[in-house]
Amino acid sequence: MDAVVVGAGFAGLYALHRLRGLGLRAVVLEAGDGVGGTWFWNRYPGARCDVESLNYSFSFDEDLQRDWVWTERYSTQAEILRYLEHVADRFDLRRDIELNTRVSAATLDEAAGTWTVTTDAGREITARYVVMATGCLSDSRVPGFPGRDTFAGRSFHTASWPDDVDLTGQRVGVIGTGSTAIQLIPQLAARAEHLTVFQRTPAYSIPAHNRPLGAEQDAVKAEYAAFRARALTAALGIASLPGGTGKLSALEVSPETRRAEFQRRWEHGGIALAGAFHDLMSNPDANHEVAEFVRGKIAGTVRDPSVAERLTPRYPFGTKRPCIDIDYWETYNRPNVELVSLLDDPLVEITPDGVRTARAHHRLDALVYATGFDAFTGALSRIRIAGRSGRTLAEHWADGPGAFVGVGLAGFPNLFLVTGPGSPSVLSNMIVSIEQHVDWIADLVEHTEKHGHDLVEPTADAERDWMAHVDQMAGRTLYQGAQSWFTGANVPGKPLRMLAYVGGVPYFRKRCAAIRDGGYQELRFSSAG
Ligand code: NA7
């Protein structure tokens, strides 16, 4: 093949489309038995995107964006999966996608200028280019709780929700209170006889105010190009946030004005609150104001003050990804929902019929792990990637993961990451970032082909300088040092580094465009052998 793409989610589907457009013979290898990536796997009750549908969709094809009809402000997993299946059919992608095919290794042959991609089944495919469209949140993790394997009931991670499970009338436990759990908990509470939530760190959550999409969809479609253009000027790559990112400091306005702005955005719903003032993520005092605002909402919603207190986060707002919910705080007012704070009452072990904490044994029929992912690097680390001189990606990343503009790795020519570490990725609308990365990769491949080069990779200096910039920008914010999957702190032993670029979508795009327009000075082109 000319190119192998790993993964058939948003990134892999678009990469196949673009590479084909260059006249390359490309194949997508996908571990699942369907397309959709993240949206194929995460099918727990309540799974939705926390970016609005009209933003969280491909912009590369005018007819596609006009024809597809979204039904709700925030799409369900099922609807996004239907959309991706439609994309696969509409652009005739399936004939070059191999499902049930997990990639285990990718090895560079320097002399030939090719990569050999090996699958779990032992098949080898040789290609000149490899695109790792493996997702930022695709490698799920279940911590090694003592006794985990002794549990006699059903237990599973949210990213591998079984088709045949029915938790109606059961005693159910959930470990975790991140974005996933916050979507899941109200759904489980409505069907379980009893739901026990095991919470380590409380979350900040903002109501989605989800609703059916009415006339606003037609209004956006009437000027979709302008709507998409506005998204590219927004730090998060999202159009239509009321007022965008505020120009003022939270500390330069009166308490009444500040509160009114927070309230306006709270009522709008979703991530708009995080952009109320420009310094919420850089100035601890400004951050304190928005954190206190959300704490007040929790206290005002959860009726039992001791439950409200345990649900109240005390770390800076937004340093763990803020959650967007439907009836999350209200769920704790239900009589069948119990909150166990593992900070006060640590988890001791999992037993055959429940979870034992320091103070009690919680009897359960089913146990759900909403315990998150090895973000950014987990899926890549599972593949043995060996570049020049046999040096592996694990060796390359020994001191901390990174990539030149989140895409390229020195010593790994012709291998590209999509939304890898060092790109805005999860701090942006993923679809905006995926399209930008795939387009940038396609332009680079085209340039490489046109000029008769065999191999292209960033220089070691360019990669180091970019990641120094990523670190420096993160150092100006409250993200640095956060105990979150943003920094790898949720995976024991993972080197700590803020892996998403905090500089925003517009600057990142400008920088990538300048590299291309400047003739790729930061990259090294070479001949095989
Ligand atoms: P997250 O946001 O990583 O949440 C995982 C949750 O699991 C979080 O509350 C963790 O608590 C908890 N957790 C993890 N390990 C443990 C252990 N050992 N003991 C107790 N609790 C634990 O993953 P999600 O799936 O919710 O969301 C991921 C992203 O997907 C989300 O942000 C969206 O972008 C989509 P902790 O905070 O580590 O104390």
Residues whose N, C-alpha, C, O or C-beta is under 5 A from the ligand:
A	BS01	NA7	L137 P143 I175 G176 T177 G178 S179 T180 A181 R200 T201 R321 A370 T371 G372 F373 W485
